[in-house]
Amino acid sequence: MSTQTIKAEIINNVLVAMSLYIMEQQTLTILENVMQQELVRVNMEEITTLPAERKDDISQRNQYIIQLFLVKKRDLARGTKENYLNAIRRLLTEISTKSLDQMDTTDIDWYLSRYEIRNVSSGGKKNQPSTYNNERRFLSAFFTWMRLEKLITDNPVESIPAKKVPLKPIDYYSPEESARLRDACKNIRERALLEVLRSTGARIGEIAEITLDQIDMRTGDIWIQGEKSGRYRTIYLDDDARHYAQSTPRTLRSVRERVNV
């Protein structure tokens, strides 16, 4: 094992252990930076004559990897993090005889084939290709992180192809359905939220943080940060959306309260 790998493992072990006592993410980041700076001046060599260590215990090893993921990916969006972890937990339910860093392509391929038909035994249908692909994507993202952390050398998910997903026609609201939505609004504020969502096509989480002073009422431009990518982009309000947004004196924040997410 290289000196760099040994140092990375020591840092990871300390972070995982201290995450049980240090709740502030900023403090953990400072601790990680201090250890990296101090270990730069040190050469390390792995001692291979120690007795069997905790990595030999599958359950404990998996718990360690998941805890390390939580520490290292602390800035990842909550929903994304939960998607990755839920997929990993489902995988570990099916394959309990191997730790995550021992699993290979055959293991993942077998799990995904089981996942595809998981509802059939209870009278349900096979999962749609898009559902299968989502599970595969979550697993691939987690194993890619493991590879980057030098926990594994290769991502075992990469060689498993995604399912082909038939393109479906876009389902638009009919004029009658749109009219019913507008009629159901109880006040100007609800109408403003509806028109902003309709006009921009942005994610609910992106709209939720918009305040009226962010909107250029002359052009309808709004500069927002993407909820998933983190990149900034411009979205646009058409005339109707601008009219109703300008008519409400409060922030658009309560869209999260109005829509079940």
C-alpha positions as CSV (number, residue, x, y, z in Angstrom):
1,M,0.0,0.0,0.0
2,S,1.5,3.4,-1.0
3,T,2.3,6.1,1.5
4,Q,-0.5,8.3,0.0
5,T,-3.0,5.6,0.4
6,I,-2.0,4.9,4.0
7,K,-2.3,8.6,4.9
8,A,-5.7,8.8,3.3
9,E,-6.9,5.8,5.2
10,I,-5.6,7.3,8.5
11,I,-7.4,10.6,7.8
12,N,-10.6,8.7,6.9
13,N,-10.4,6.6,10.1
14,V,-10.0,9.7,12.3
15,L,-12.8,11.6,10.5
16,V,-15.2,8.6,10.9
17,A,-14.3,8.2,14.6
18,M,-14.5,11.9,15.4
19,S,-17.8,12.4,13.5
20,L,-19.5,10.7,16.5
21,Y,-18.3,13.5,18.8
22,I,-18.1,16.5,16.4
23,M,-21.4,17.6,15.0
24,E,-20.3,20.7,13.2
25,Q,-19.4,20.0,9.6
26,Q,-17.0,23.0,9.5
27,T,-15.0,21.6,12.4
28,L,-14.7,18.3,10.6
29,T,-13.4,20.1,7.5
30,I,-10.8,22.0,9.6
31,L,-9.7,18.7,11.3
32,E,-9.3,17.1,7.8
33,N,-7.3,20.0,6.5
34,V,-5.0,20.0,9.6
35,M,-4.3,16.3,9.3
36,Q,-3.5,16.6,5.6
37,Q,-1.1,19.5,6.4
38,E,0.7,17.6,9.2
39,L,1.0,14.3,7.3
40,V,2.7,15.9,4.4
41,R,5.9,15.9,6.3
42,V,5.6,12.2,7.3
43,N,6.5,9.0,5.5
44,M,4.4,6.0,6.5
45,E,4.7,2.3,6.0
46,E,1.9,-0.2,6.7
47,I,2.6,-2.8,9.3
48,T,1.1,-6.1,8.1
49,T,1.8,-8.2,11.2
50,L,-1.0,-6.8,13.3
51,P,-3.8,-9.1,14.4
52,A,-7.1,-9.3,12.4
53,E,-8.7,-5.8,12.4
54,R,-12.3,-4.5,12.2
55,K,-12.2,-4.6,8.4
56,D,-12.5,-8.3,8.5
57,D,-16.0,-8.0,10.0
58,I,-18.4,-7.5,7.1
59,S,-21.1,-5.7,8.9
60,Q,-18.6,-3.4,10.7
61,R,-16.7,-2.7,7.5
62,N,-19.9,-1.7,5.7
63,Q,-20.9,0.5,8.6
64,Y,-17.5,2.1,8.4
65,I,-17.7,2.8,4.6
66,I,-21.2,4.3,5.0
67,Q,-20.1,6.5,7.9
68,L,-17.1,7.6,5.9
69,F,-19.4,8.5,3.0
70,L,-21.6,10.6,5.3
71,V,-18.5,12.5,6.5
72,K,-16.9,13.0,3.1
73,K,-20.1,13.9,1.3
74,R,-21.5,16.1,4.0
75,D,-22.2,18.9,1.5
76,L,-24.2,16.7,-0.9
77,A,-27.9,17.6,-1.2
78,R,-30.0,15.7,1.3
79,G,-32.3,14.1,-1.2
80,T,-29.4,12.9,-3.4
81,K,-27.5,11.5,-0.3
82,E,-30.7,9.6,0.8
83,N,-31.1,8.1,-2.7
84,Y,-27.5,6.8,-2.7
85,L,-27.8,5.4,0.8
86,N,-31.2,3.8,0.3
87,A,-29.9,2.0,-2.8
88,I,-26.8,0.8,-0.8
89,R,-29.0,-0.5,2.0
90,R,-31.2,-2.4,-0.4
91,L,-28.0,-3.9,-1.9
92,L,-26.7,-5.0,1.5
93,T,-30.1,-6.6,2.3
94,E,-29.7,-8.9,-0.7
95,I,-25.9,-9.4,-0.4
96,S,-24.9,-9.8,3.2
97,T,-21.9,-12.0,2.8
98,K,-19.6,-9.5,1.3
99,S,-18.5,-6.0,2.3
100,L,-19.0,-3.2,-0.2
101,D,-15.4,-3.0,-1.1
102,Q,-15.4,-6.7,-2.0
103,M,-18.4,-6.7,-4.4
104,D,-17.8,-7.3,-8.1
105,T,-19.8,-6.8,-11.3
106,T,-21.4,-10.2,-10.9
107,D,-22.8,-9.3,-7.5
108,I,-24.2,-6.0,-8.7
109,D,-25.6,-7.5,-11.9
110,W,-27.4,-10.2,-9.8
111,Y,-28.7,-7.6,-7.4
112,L,-30.1,-5.4,-10.2
113,S,-31.8,-8.4,-11.8
114,R,-33.5,-9.1,-8.4
115,Y,-34.4,-5.5,-8.0
116,E,-36.1,-5.4,-11.4
117,I,-38.5,-8.2,-10.4
118,R,-38.7,-7.4,-6.7
119,N,-42.5,-6.7,-6.8
120,V,-43.5,-9.7,-9.0
121,S,-43.7,-12.2,-6.2
122,S,-46.3,-10.1,-4.4
123,G,-48.5,-9.8,-7.5
124,G,-46.9,-6.6,-8.8
125,K,-45.2,-5.8,-12.1
126,K,-41.5,-5.6,-13.0
127,N,-39.9,-2.3,-12.3
128,Q,-39.9,0.0,-15.3
129,P,-36.5,0.5,-17.1
130,S,-36.3,4.0,-15.8
131,T,-36.7,2.7,-12.2
132,Y,-34.0,0.1,-12.8
133,N,-31.7,2.8,-14.3
134,N,-32.2,5.1,-11.3
135,E,-31.1,2.3,-9.0
136,R,-28.1,1.5,-11.2
137,R,-27.2,5.2,-11.3
138,F,-27.4,5.6,-7.5
139,L,-25.2,2.5,-7.0
140,S,-22.7,3.7,-9.6
141,A,-22.4,7.1,-8.0
142,F,-21.6,5.5,-4.6
143,F,-19.1,3.1,-6.0
144,T,-17.5,5.9,-8.0
145,W,-17.0,7.7,-4.7
146,M,-15.4,4.6,-3.2
147,R,-13.0,4.4,-6.2
148,L,-12.1,8.0,-5.8
149,E,-11.4,7.4,-2.1
150,K,-9.1,4.5,-3.1
151,L,-11.4,2.0,-1.3
152,I,-11.7,0.0,-4.5
153,T,-9.8,0.0,-7.8
154,D,-12.7,-0.2,-10.2
155,N,-16.4,0.7,-10.1
156,P,-18.2,-2.7,-10.5
157,V,-21.4,-1.0,-11.8
158,E,-19.8,0.7,-14.9
159,S,-19.8,-2.4,-17.1
160,I,-23.5,-3.1,-16.5
161,P,-25.4,-1.4,-19.3
162,A,-28.5,0.7,-18.5
163,K,-31.9,-0.4,-19.8
164,K,-33.3,1.2,-22.9
165,V,-36.1,3.5,-22.0
166,P,-38.8,4.1,-24.6
167,L,-39.3,7.8,-25.2
168,K,-42.8,8.8,-24.2
169,P,-44.7,11.9,-25.5
170,I,-44.6,14.9,-23.2
171,D,-47.8,15.1,-21.2
172,Y,-49.0,18.7,-21.3
173,Y,-51.8,20.2,-19.3
174,S,-54.8,20.8,-21.6
175,P,-56.2,24.4,-21.7
176,E,-59.2,23.1,-19.7
177,E,-56.9,21.6,-17.0
178,S,-54.8,24.8,-16.8
179,A,-58.0,26.8,-16.4
180,R,-59.2,24.6,-13.5
181,L,-55.8,25.0,-11.8
182,R,-56.1,28.8,-12.1
183,D,-59.7,28.8,-10.8
184,A,-58.7,26.8,-7.8
185,C,-56.2,29.5,-6.6
186,K,-57.6,31.1,-3.5
187,N,-55.7,34.4,-3.7
188,I,-53.2,36.3,-5.7
189,R,-50.2,34.7,-4.0
190,E,-51.3,31.2,-5.0
191,R,-51.9,32.4,-8.5
192,A,-48.4,33.9,-8.6
193,L,-46.8,30.6,-7.5
194,L,-48.7,28.7,-10.1
195,E,-47.8,31.1,-12.9
196,V,-44.1,31.1,-11.9
197,L,-43.9,27.3,-11.9
198,R,-45.7,27.1,-15.2
199,S,-43.6,29.8,-16.9
200,T,-40.1,28.7,-15.7
201,G,-40.4,24.9,-15.6
202,A,-37.8,25.1,-12.8
203,R,-37.5,22.6,-9.9
204,I,-39.7,23.3,-6.8
205,G,-36.6,23.6,-4.6
206,E,-35.2,26.2,-6.9
207,I,-38.4,28.3,-7.0
208,A,-38.8,28.0,-3.2
209,E,-35.8,30.3,-2.4
210,I,-36.7,33.1,-4.9
211,T,-37.6,36.5,-3.4
212,L,-39.2,39.3,-5.4
213,D,-36.1,41.5,-5.4
214,Q,-34.4,38.8,-7.5
215,I,-36.8,39.2,-10.3
216,D,-36.1,41.7,-13.1
217,M,-39.7,42.8,-13.7
218,R,-38.7,44.5,-17.0
219,T,-37.4,41.3,-18.6
220,G,-38.7,38.6,-16.4
221,D,-35.2,37.3,-15.8
222,I,-34.3,35.4,-12.6
223,W,-30.8,34.3,-11.8
224,I,-30.9,31.1,-9.7
225,Q,-28.7,28.3,-8.5
226,G,-29.5,24.9,-9.8
227,E,-30.7,22.6,-7.0
228,K,-29.0,19.5,-8.4
229,S,-26.0,20.8,-10.4
230,G,-25.2,23.8,-8.2
231,R,-24.6,25.8,-11.3
232,Y,-26.2,29.2,-11.8
233,R,-28.6,29.8,-14.7
234,T,-31.3,32.3,-15.8
235,I,-35.0,31.4,-15.9
236,Y,-37.7,33.6,-17.4
237,L,-41.1,34.8,-16.4
238,D,-43.6,35.5,-19.2
239,D,-46.1,38.4,-19.0
240,D,-48.7,36.6,-17.0
241,A,-46.2,35.3,-14.5
242,R,-44.6,38.7,-14.1
243,H,-48.0,40.3,-13.6
244,Y,-49.0,38.0,-10.7
245,A,-45.5,37.9,-9.2
246,Q,-45.5,41.7,-9.1
247,S,-48.9,41.7,-7.5
248,T,-47.9,39.8,-4.4
249,P,-45.8,41.6,-1.7
250,R,-44.3,38.5,-0.2
251,T,-41.6,36.0,-1.0
252,L,-42.3,32.9,-3.1
253,R,-40.7,30.7,-0.4
254,S,-43.9,29.0,0.7
255,V,-44.1,27.1,-2.6
256,R,-42.5,24.3,-0.6
257,E,-45.5,24.4,1.8
258,R,-48.0,24.5,-1.0
259,V,-46.6,21.6,-2.9
260,N,-45.9,18.2,-1.3
261,V,-42.2,17.4,-1.8
